[in-house]
Every structure is written in structure tokens, then in C-alpha cells.
Amino acid sequence: MAGFRALAEQVRNPRLAAAQRRTALRKCLERFAPYGHRATWHHLCTRAGIATQDREPDPERLVAALAELEEARALWLSYEAEFAARRRREKHDGIRQPDATADWHRRTWGGRDIVSCASPQRHPTARLAVVLRSMIVAMESGRPRRDCPVCGGTRFAWRPEPAGRPADRTALGPVCAGCGVVAPASVLTSEALTAAARSGDARVYSAA
């Protein structure tokens, strides 16, 4: 199975047909998809000006989408390396109990659903790297906040588990009405979480 870098080379390969290059970009998301596969694909297509169902998109637009994905991946890999080094130091010093950041990092290891979105069509509009950096800073600060760590919005609704079927646990929780991300509960104050749980506005987490 080809890795991310090999697939990225295929996306950039001018000798391949546009459809093949599109397929390679989609496969890149099996290795790294910060919003989850579908939401990350929708985000990249929207920003690059690609129709999500276009089977033969402009190769230059595919390369632009790849560049944004690679920028975010480089940021995340750097953070993962720093985090792993810090955990080794903490274990060496006898600090074994993981904190909220460690739990979040464990669930997002590998670069999938780092910033979960409640709907594939509702996600932040900023570049992926900007959004990831905002979430990393918020998690690392250890200070709960009343506003969304991504867009600064202050209205949340708790996305319930769909009746009759199990839901993706990463997509449950306080959903920001502004950008559609599911904020980690540990990053919000108890007041913000209580307000989210009381909210019954389904429009907060429905597709725009």
C-alpha cells in the first residue's frame, strides 16, 4: 500500500490522467484527514475550486489542494514528534497519569479526526494548518474557555447520538454554531458545556 508521500507524487505527476491524480489525492486522505475523510475532502475541494464529484478536475487545482494538505500534515507531524518526546520525559520523571491533552492526542494519533466536524459540509473556512495550530494551542494551554478554539464563536449545541444506530464518538459533543467543529470537552468551561447540553437547536450541527 502506497504511503502519503508516494501518493502525493502521483497527484503531482503530469504524466498521469486527471482522474488518476484525483484518486491519489483521495487516497492521501486515508493517511491524513484532520476533519475526517469526507469533511476534509469537501474542505479541500471548496478551497481549491473543485466540484466534489468532478472525476477529471483541473490538475493545478488538485496540486493546490495537496499543498494545503501537506502544509497541515507537516505541522501535525512536528507536533506529534514534540508530544512524543515530552511524554518520554514525563514518564522518565515518574509522571504516568496522562492529562486531557494526552487523551486527545491518543484519539487523534495518525492525523484523523484531529478537529472533528459534525457534518461533512460544515467545517472551518481557514487553511487546515491555521485551524490545527489554533486547536493545538488551545489544548496545550490547559485553560478551559467559553469560546470555540477555532473561530471564537460562543454558541454550541451538544450533538446527540443518532437514534437506532451507534455514532462516531469523535463526532459527538459540543458543536460550534460558527464553524461546525466538535470542540473537545476539556477545552471548554463547565458553563459552556452546560449551555451546549441545554441547547436544542439542531441547526447548529446540521449541514449548511
N, C-alpha and C positions, 0 to 999 in steps of 0.2 A: 504494500500500500504506500503510495507516494506521500511524502511529508509536505508540510506547508511550503517550504522553500521551493521544492520541485514543482509544486502546483503553481506557485507564483511565477516561476519561469515559463510555464505553459501559458499563463494569462498574457505574458509579455511577448510571447513568441509570434512574430509576424507571419511565420510560415503556416501556422495553424488557422483553420477556419474560425470565424467569429463564434459559431456555435460551440466549438471545442473549447475556446478560450472562456466562454461564459460558463461552461460546465466545470472547468478548472477553478474558476472563482467561487462557484457554489461549493465545490469540494473543500476549498480553503476554510469555509465556514464550519466544516466538520471538525476542524482543528482549532479554530479560534472564532468565537461568536459572542462578543461581550453582552449583547442584548438577548441572546438565544438565536437559533438559526434563522427563523422566519423574520423576526423583528430586525436583526442585523442586515439581512438581505434587503428588506424593504427600505431601511435607512440608507444603505449604500446606493441603491438604485435611485432613490429620491434625490440624494445629494449630487449624484453623477448625471442625472437626467436620463436614466434608463427606465423603460417600461418594465415592470417586474416580470411580465410574461413574454417579453421580446426574446425570441430564440436566437436572433442574429443581431445583437446590439453593436453600436459603433465601438470598435476595439479601443479607441482612445478613451472612451468613457469607461470601459472596463478597466483599463490601466489606472485611470484616476480613482476609481473605486478601490482598486487594490492598494494604491498608495495610501489611502486613508486607513485601510485595514492594517497595513504593515506598520504605519506610524503608531497606531494604538497597540498593536502586538508588541512592538519594541518597548513601549512604555511598560506594559504589563510584565513582560519577561524580566525587565530590570527590577521591577518591584518584587516579583516572586523571588529573585535571587537575593535581594536585600532582606526580604522577610525570612527566608530560609536561614540566612546567616545569623539573623538576630535570634531566631528560635534556638539555633545551636548554642549560641552564647548563653541564652536564658537557661537552657537545660544544664549546661555546664555549671551555671551558678546555682542550680537547685530549684529553679522556677519551673515547675512542671505543669501547673494548672493553666490551661490556655484561657485567654481573655476573649471578649467578643470579637475582636479583630481576627484572632486566630481561628475562631469558629467560622467567621465569614470567609476567610481565606481558604479554609479547608473545603468549604462547599463550592468555591469558585475555582478550585485548582484546575489548571489546564486551560483556563480562559473562556469558559462557557457560562452564560448567565451571571456575569460579574455584576452587571446592572440590569436586573430582570425588568421586563416590561409586561404589563398586564395584557396587552394586546399587540399583535404583530404590526398593526398600523398606528399605534400610539407610542412614540418614542421621542427622545430629545432631538432637537434640530442641529445642535452644535456638533463639531467634529468628534469622532469617537474618543480620540486621545484627550480632548478637553473634558469630556464627561467622565472618563475613567480617572483622570487626575483629580477632579472635584470629589469623586466618591472616595478615592484613596485618602485624600487629605482629611475628609470628614471622619472616616473610620479611624485613621491614625490619631486624630486629635483626642479621641476618648471623651469628648464633651457632647452630651445629647443636646439636640437643638429642636426648635419649633418649626423650622423651615426645611424645605427639600434641599439636600446637599447638592443637587444638580442644577436646579433652576431657581431656587429661592422661594418657590411657592409655599403657601401656608395652609392650603386646603387639601385634606386627604380623605379617602374613604377606604375602609377595610374591605378588600376583595374576598368574598366568601368562597368556600369550596363549592363547585357546581353540584347540584343535587343529582344523585344517582350514579356518579362516577368519580373516581379519585382524581384530584387535580395535581398539577405540577406544584410541589410545595414551594419552589422558588418564586412562583407567581402569586402566592397568597400573601396577604399582609397589607400595610398602609400604602395605597396607591396615590401618587401625587396627581392632582387635577390639572396641574400646569403642563407637565411633560410626560406623564404616563408611566414613570418608573415605580417599581415596588421598592420603597426605601427599607433598608434593614431596620428592624425594630430597635436595635441597640443604638442607632444613630439619632433617634427621636426622643424627645422628652415624654414623660408619662402623660402630660397634659395633651400633647399632640396625638399620642396613641389612643387616649380615651376619646378624643374628638373624632378620630378616624373610625373607631369602633361604633360610635353613635351615628355616624353618617349613613344615610340610606340612599344616597344619590348614586344610582347605577351608572349615570353618565360619566362619572369620574373615571371609571375603568373600562368603559365601552369603547369600541373603535370609533375614531373620529370620522 
